Amino acid sequence: MTIELTREEAEELLKILRLMYTNHDLTKALANRLAGEPLIEFPKEPEPEQPVEEWKDLSTAEIKAIWNLTKKPTDFAAMLLAKIKERNDISR
Protein backbone atom coordinates (compact mmCIF):
# COMPACT_ATOMS: atom_id res chain seq x y z
CA MET A 1 0.00 0.00 0.00
CA THR A 2 1.30 3.44 -0.87
CA ILE A 3 0.24 6.65 0.80
CA GLU A 4 1.08 9.86 -0.95
CA LEU A 5 1.62 12.99 1.12
CA THR A 6 2.55 16.47 0.17
CA ARG A 7 5.78 17.78 1.65
CA GLU A 8 3.80 19.89 4.13
CA GLU A 9 1.71 16.89 5.22
CA ALA A 10 4.84 14.78 5.61
CA GLU A 11 6.51 17.47 7.71
CA GLU A 12 3.42 17.78 9.91
CA LEU A 13 3.33 14.01 10.38
CA LEU A 14 6.98 14.07 11.26
CA LYS A 15 6.40 16.74 13.90
CA ILE A 16 3.66 14.63 15.48
CA LEU A 17 5.83 11.52 15.46
CA ARG A 18 8.73 13.42 17.01
CA LEU A 19 6.45 14.53 19.84
CA MET A 20 5.25 10.97 20.37
CA TYR A 21 8.63 9.29 20.18
CA THR A 22 11.14 11.86 21.39
CA ASN A 23 14.66 10.59 20.81
CA HIS A 24 13.36 7.20 19.74
CA ASP A 25 15.04 5.21 16.96
CA LEU A 26 11.69 4.79 15.16
CA THR A 27 11.35 8.56 14.76
CA LYS A 28 14.83 8.80 13.29
CA ALA A 29 14.08 5.97 10.90
CA LEU A 30 10.79 7.53 9.81
CA ALA A 31 12.41 10.95 9.42
CA ASN A 32 15.05 9.40 7.21
CA ARG A 33 12.41 7.57 5.21
CA LEU A 34 10.40 10.75 4.67
CA ALA A 35 13.59 12.49 3.60
CA GLY A 36 14.00 9.88 0.88
CA GLU A 37 16.62 7.80 2.63
CA PRO A 38 16.13 4.05 3.07
CA LEU A 39 14.38 2.94 6.23
CA ILE A 40 16.90 0.19 6.78
CA GLU A 41 20.44 0.37 5.53
CA PHE A 42 22.00 -2.99 4.90
CA PRO A 43 25.77 -3.10 5.14
CA LYS A 44 27.46 -3.68 1.83
CA GLU A 45 29.23 -6.98 1.58
CA PRO A 46 32.90 -6.54 0.85
CA GLU A 47 34.01 -7.49 -2.61
CA PRO A 48 35.91 -10.76 -2.52
CA GLU A 49 39.54 -10.11 -3.17
CA GLN A 50 40.79 -11.86 -6.25
CA PRO A 51 44.42 -12.83 -6.22
CA VAL A 52 46.39 -10.82 -8.72
CA GLU A 53 48.38 -13.11 -10.92
CA GLU A 54 51.66 -11.95 -12.33
CA TRP A 55 51.47 -11.15 -16.05
CA LYS A 56 53.63 -13.41 -18.17
CA ASP A 57 54.98 -11.34 -21.02
CA LEU A 58 56.70 -12.46 -24.19
CA SER A 59 60.37 -11.85 -24.71
CA THR A 60 61.68 -9.79 -27.61
CA ALA A 61 63.06 -12.97 -29.18
CA GLU A 62 59.63 -14.64 -29.02
CA ILE A 63 57.96 -11.61 -30.60
CA LYS A 64 60.58 -11.53 -33.39
CA ALA A 65 60.13 -15.26 -33.99
CA ILE A 66 56.37 -14.78 -34.41
CA TRP A 67 56.97 -11.87 -36.82
CA ASN A 68 59.40 -13.97 -38.87
CA LEU A 69 56.74 -16.68 -39.22
CA THR A 70 54.24 -14.41 -40.94
CA LYS A 71 55.42 -10.84 -41.68
CA LYS A 72 51.77 -9.86 -42.28
CA PRO A 73 50.49 -7.38 -39.66
CA THR A 74 47.05 -9.00 -39.31
CA ASP A 75 48.44 -12.51 -38.98
CA PHE A 76 51.18 -11.26 -36.66
CA ALA A 77 48.62 -9.63 -34.38
CA ALA A 78 46.48 -12.77 -34.27
CA MET A 79 49.45 -15.03 -33.57
CA LEU A 80 50.82 -12.66 -30.95
CA LEU A 81 47.47 -12.49 -29.18
CA ALA A 82 47.13 -16.28 -29.26
CA LYS A 83 50.60 -16.72 -27.75
CA ILE A 84 49.92 -14.19 -24.98
CA LYS A 85 46.61 -15.89 -24.14
CA GLU A 86 48.31 -19.27 -24.07
CA ARG A 87 51.12 -17.96 -21.85
CA ASN A 88 48.67 -16.39 -19.35
CA ASP A 89 46.02 -19.13 -19.43
CA ILE A 90 43.34 -16.82 -20.83
CA SER A 91 40.49 -18.70 -22.49
CA ARG A 92 38.71 -15.76 -24.13
Secondary structure, 3 states (H helix, E strand, C coil): CCCCCCHHHHHHHHHHHHHHCCCCHHHHHHHHHHCCCCCCCCCCCCCCCCCCCCCCCCCHHHHHHHHHHHCCHHHHHHHHHHHHHHHCCCCC
